[in-house]
C-alpha cells in the first residue's frame, strides 16, 4: 500500500515537472508578445519556487535518494520552481494575453539598438534581425523575420499596434518597420 502511494506521488511530481517544462516553451512565445519587464516573470517563478519548496521537501526525502542534504534542497527547489513557478507565471501571462481588451492603439517608436539572432535548426545562416526600442521608459526587444535582415540598418522606427492585457501589460498585435 505504501509503495503504491509512493509511486503515485512520484508520478505526480514527474508529471507536474513535465507540465512546467511544456509551459516554459509556450510562455516564451507569449512573453515575446507581451511588453513586460523580464524581472517580473522571473520573480514570480523564483518566489513561487522558494515558497513551494518546503511543501515538497518531505515527499522528496521519502521518494528519492540524495547523497547529501544540499542536493535534496537543490533538486526540490528546482522541481518546485519548474513545476509550480512556471505554472503560476504561465497562468498569469496567459490570462493577461488571452483576456486582453479589444481596443487597439498604434504608436511609432524609435529604434535604439540593432542586433540579430541566428536562424533555427538547419537554417543557421538565416539570421533574424532584432531591434530594441524604448517602450515607455523600458527597453523592449522585437524580433523580425529573416527577410528584413539585409536592410536592417535602413530602418529607423517601428510602428506597433498594441492592446492592454488583463493585468495591465500591453500585448503586441502587430509590428512594422519604418
Phi, psi and omega per residue, in radians:
X1 nan -0.800 -3.136
X2 -1.149 -0.658 3.115
X3 -1.109 -0.670 3.115
X4 -1.126 -0.734 3.107
X5 -1.106 -0.746 3.108
X6 -1.081 -0.736 3.125
X7 -1.110 -0.715 3.130
X8 -1.155 -0.750 3.102
X9 -1.105 -0.763 3.118
X10 -1.058 -0.758 3.109
X11 -1.123 -0.699 3.111
X12 -1.044 -0.861 -3.114
X13 -1.133 -0.676 3.101
X14 -1.165 -0.705 -3.138
X15 -1.156 -0.791 -3.128
X16 -1.185 -0.537 3.056
X17 -1.153 -0.771 3.112
X18 -1.123 -0.665 3.071
X19 -1.058 -0.782 3.110
X20 -1.049 -0.726 3.104
X21 -1.113 -0.730 3.100
X22 -1.094 -0.749 -3.117
X23 -1.162 -0.496 3.084
X24 -1.016 -0.800 -3.111
X25 -1.096 -0.822 -3.131
X26 -1.159 -0.688 -3.108
X27 -1.134 -0.648 3.111
X28 -1.068 -0.700 3.106
X29 -1.119 -0.752 3.117
X30 -1.198 -0.667 3.129
X31 -1.041 -0.716 -3.141
X32 -1.119 -0.434 3.128
X33 -1.692 -0.015 -3.142
X34 -1.927 2.323 3.124
X35 -1.615 1.690 -3.049
X36 -2.573 2.492 3.095
X37 -1.166 2.359 -3.079
X38 -0.977 -0.538 -3.059
X39 -1.168 -0.499 -3.097
X40 -1.148 -0.956 3.089
X41 -1.104 -0.627 3.133
X42 -1.069 -0.779 3.119
X43 -1.139 -0.706 3.105
X44 -1.033 -0.793 -3.110
X45 -1.133 -0.866 -3.081
X46 -1.209 -0.741 3.139
X47 -1.132 -0.720 3.086
X48 -1.086 -0.710 3.087
X49 -1.058 -0.789 3.119
X50 -1.119 -0.713 -3.092
X51 -1.255 -0.546 -3.099
X52 -1.588 -0.279 -3.134
X53 -0.987 -0.819 -3.129
X54 -1.041 -0.526 -3.135
X55 -1.255 -0.515 -3.120
X56 -1.630 -0.217 -3.026
X57 -1.019 -0.813 -3.117
X58 -1.108 -0.766 3.109
X59 -1.063 -0.760 -3.119
X60 -1.139 -0.603 3.099
X61 -1.104 -0.688 -3.118
X62 -1.400 -0.591 -3.007
X63 -1.490 -0.622 -2.985
X64 -2.187 2.684 3.133
X65 -1.692 2.312 3.120
X66 -2.240 2.522 -3.099
X67 -1.257 -0.522 3.103
X68 -2.666 3.036 -3.081
X69 -1.123 -0.639 -3.088
X70 -1.185 -0.660 3.112
X71 -1.227 -0.582 3.043
X72 -1.046 -0.838 3.137
X73 -1.114 -0.760 -3.116
X74 -1.070 -0.909 -3.069
X75 -1.198 -0.580 3.077
X76 -1.179 -0.757 3.096
X77 -1.101 -0.762 3.132
X78 -1.061 -0.805 3.136
X79 -1.093 -0.784 -3.129
X80 -1.133 -0.695 -3.138
X81 -1.157 -0.850 -3.132
X82 -1.168 -0.806 -3.075
X83 -1.220 -1.082 -3.018
X84 -1.510 -0.664 -3.133
X85 -1.102 -0.862 -3.135
X86 -1.244 -0.538 3.097
X87 -1.157 -0.834 3.125
X88 -1.113 -0.820 -3.135
X89 -1.072 -0.699 3.113
X90 -1.107 -0.761 3.115
X91 -1.037 -0.737 3.121
X92 -1.170 -0.795 -3.131
X93 -1.145 -0.721 -3.132
X94 -1.171 -0.716 3.127
X95 -1.172 -0.660 3.060
X96 -1.068 -0.735 -3.072
X97 -1.313 -0.920 -3.007
X98 -1.407 -0.294 3.121
X99 -1.942 0.543 -3.125
X100 -1.289 2.795 3.097
X101 -1.181 2.908 -3.134
X102 -1.697 -0.083 3.139
X103 -1.330 2.115 -3.118
X104 -1.823 2.279 3.093
X105 -1.940 2.572 3.103
X106 -2.112 2.355 3.132
X107 -2.645 2.640 3.136
X108 -1.870 2.345 -3.126
X109 -2.157 2.519 3.075
X110 -1.342 2.504 3.068
X111 -1.390 2.214 -3.103
X112 -1.658 -0.665 -3.050
X113 -2.612 2.612 3.111
X114 -2.157 2.554 3.017
X115 -2.774 -2.936 3.118
X116 -2.614 2.778 3.066
X117 -2.026 2.522 3.079
X118 -1.148 2.655 3.101
X119 -1.178 3.007 -3.125
X120 -1.232 -3.100 -3.136
X121 -0.959 2.365 -3.106
X122 1.214 0.025 3.116
X123 -2.351 0.641 -3.070
X124 -1.056 -0.476 -3.114
X125 -1.351 -0.163 -3.123
X126 -1.732 1.376 -3.108
X127 -1.179 2.566 3.093
X128 -1.850 2.240 3.107
X129 -1.283 2.492 3.043
X130 -2.145 2.512 -3.137
X131 -2.256 2.382 3.065
X132 -1.836 2.256 3.087
X133 -2.052 2.829 3.044
X134 -1.677 1.747 -3.109
X135 -1.682 1.704 3.124
X136 0.914 0.771 3.085
X137 1.600 -0.070 3.131
X138 -2.109 2.390 3.099
X139 -1.250 2.411 3.089
X140 -2.331 2.186 3.116
X141 -1.572 2.259 3.095
X142 -2.011 2.331 -3.120
X143 -1.886 2.313 3.132
X144 -2.051 2.924 -3.116
X145 -1.279 2.874 -3.092
X146 -1.021 -0.486 -3.078
X147 -1.107 -0.308 3.122
X148 -1.637 -0.061 -2.995
X149 -1.102 -0.837 -3.072
X150 -1.092 -0.544 -3.112
X151 -1.822 0.285 -3.009
X152 -1.046 -0.495 -3.132
X153 -1.381 -0.204 3.136
X154 -1.465 -0.319 -3.094
X155 -1.466 2.408 -3.108
X156 -1.974 -0.489 -3.041
X157 -2.361 2.838 3.036
X158 -2.244 2.272 3.057
X159 -1.695 2.178 -3.127
X160 -2.010 2.424 2.946
X161 -1.932 2.122 -3.078
X162 -2.306 2.775 2.967
X163 -2.353 2.729 -3.076
X164 -1.430 2.265 3.114
X165 -1.349 2.915 -3.111
X166 -0.981 -0.674 -3.106
X167 -1.621 0.136 3.074
X168 1.675 -0.060 3.103
X169 -1.598 2.248 -3.087
X170 -1.166 2.556 3.131
X171 -1.940 2.258 -3.139
X172 -1.392 2.090 -3.131
X173 -1.684 -0.772 -3.091
X174 -2.644 2.531 3.090
X175 -2.354 2.344 -3.141
X176 -2.312 2.407 3.054
X177 -1.495 2.485 3.131
X178 -2.288 nan nan
